[in-house]
Amino acid sequence: QVQLVESGGGLVQAGGSLRLSCAASGSIVSTNIMGWYRQAPGKQREFVATITSRGNTNYADSVKGRFTISRANVLNTVYLQMNSLKPEDTAVYYCSFSFGVVNYYWGQGTQVTVSS
């Protein structure tokens, strides 16, 4: 019902930057939350950042001051600007889209690898 297409992942050296993007399509509800989660091998998926349709943001402590989440509501697109990347940021990053209580969607994931 909701499809999420991600892009922008890749390989970067420590201290470098990447920008991820995710475009949502399908049965879009205007009041929603979009965000980013990440999952490293052998670890559980963890919260990175979210942004509401009104622009309210929330960040994990581990990325505060380094990552910035933003969105373009007309385009149903969310972005994640990642600066000062660290090796521990290496993970598959997943775009999320949610509304209400039970409606939750995930993108296919994009790999981010930070070399030391």
C-alpha positions as CSV (number, residue, x, y, z in Angstrom):
1,Q,0.0,0.0,0.0
2,V,2.9,2.3,0.8
3,Q,6.2,1.8,-1.1
4,L,9.5,3.3,0.0
5,V,12.5,3.7,-2.3
6,E,15.8,4.6,-0.7
7,S,19.1,5.8,-2.2
8,G,22.3,7.4,-1.2
9,G,24.1,4.6,0.6
10,G,27.7,3.7,-0.1
11,L,31.2,3.5,1.2
12,V,32.9,6.4,2.9
13,Q,35.9,7.0,5.1
14,A,35.6,8.0,8.7
15,G,34.9,11.7,9.0
16,G,33.1,11.8,5.7
17,S,29.5,12.5,4.7
18,L,26.6,10.9,3.0
19,R,23.0,11.9,2.3
20,L,20.3,9.3,2.2
21,S,16.9,9.9,0.6
22,C,13.7,8.0,0.7
23,A,10.6,8.6,-1.5
24,A,7.2,7.3,-0.4
25,S,4.4,6.4,-2.8
26,G,1.0,4.7,-2.7
27,S,-1.7,5.4,-0.2
28,I,-0.1,8.3,1.6
29,V,-1.7,9.6,4.7
30,S,-0.9,13.3,5.2
31,T,-0.4,13.0,9.0
32,N,2.5,10.7,9.3
33,I,6.0,10.1,10.7
34,M,8.9,9.3,8.5
35,G,12.3,8.3,9.7
36,W,15.4,6.2,9.6
37,Y,16.5,3.1,11.5
38,R,19.7,1.1,11.1
39,Q,20.7,-2.5,11.7
40,A,24.3,-3.8,11.9
41,P,25.0,-7.6,11.4
42,G,24.2,-9.5,14.5
43,K,22.4,-6.5,16.1
44,Q,18.8,-5.4,16.5
45,R,17.4,-2.6,14.4
46,E,17.9,0.7,16.2
47,F,16.3,4.1,16.0
48,V,18.2,6.9,14.3
49,A,15.9,9.8,13.7
50,T,12.3,10.6,12.9
51,I,10.4,13.6,11.6
52,T,6.7,14.3,11.7
53,S,4.6,15.8,8.9
54,R,4.7,19.1,10.9
55,G,8.5,19.1,11.0
56,N,9.1,17.9,14.6
57,T,12.3,15.9,14.8
58,N,13.8,13.4,17.2
59,Y,17.3,11.9,17.2
60,A,19.2,9.1,18.8
61,D,21.8,10.4,21.2
62,S,24.5,8.7,19.2
63,V,23.9,10.8,16.1
64,K,22.9,14.2,17.6
65,G,25.0,17.0,16.2
66,R,26.1,14.8,13.3
67,F,23.0,13.8,11.5
68,T,20.1,15.9,10.2
69,I,16.7,14.6,9.1
70,S,14.5,16.7,6.9
71,R,11.5,16.1,4.6
72,A,9.7,17.5,1.6
73,N,6.0,16.9,2.2
74,V,4.9,17.7,-1.3
75,L,7.3,15.1,-2.6
76,N,6.7,12.6,0.2
77,T,10.4,12.4,0.6
78,V,12.6,12.2,3.7
79,Y,16.4,12.8,3.8
80,L,19.1,12.0,6.2
81,Q,22.3,14.1,6.0
82,M,25.1,12.2,7.8
83,N,28.3,14.1,8.7
84,S,31.3,13.2,10.7
85,L,30.6,9.5,10.0
86,K,32.2,6.9,12.3
87,P,32.9,3.2,11.8
88,E,30.2,2.4,14.3
89,D,27.7,4.0,11.9
90,T,28.2,1.1,9.5
91,A,24.8,-0.6,9.0
92,V,21.9,-1.1,6.7
93,Y,19.8,2.0,6.9
94,Y,16.0,1.6,6.6
95,C,13.5,4.2,5.8
96,S,10.3,4.1,7.8
97,F,6.8,5.4,7.3
98,S,4.0,5.2,9.9
99,F,0.6,6.6,10.7
100,G,-2.0,5.7,13.3
101,V,-1.2,2.7,15.5
102,V,-0.9,-0.3,13.3
103,N,0.2,1.1,9.9
104,Y,4.0,0.8,9.6
105,Y,6.1,0.4,6.5
106,W,9.8,-0.1,5.8
107,G,12.0,0.5,2.8
108,Q,14.3,-2.2,1.4
109,G,17.4,-0.7,3.1
110,T,20.5,0.8,1.9
111,Q,24.0,-0.1,3.0
112,V,26.3,2.5,4.6
113,T,29.9,1.4,5.3
114,V,32.3,3.7,7.1
115,S,35.9,2.6,6.9
116,S,38.5,3.5,9.6
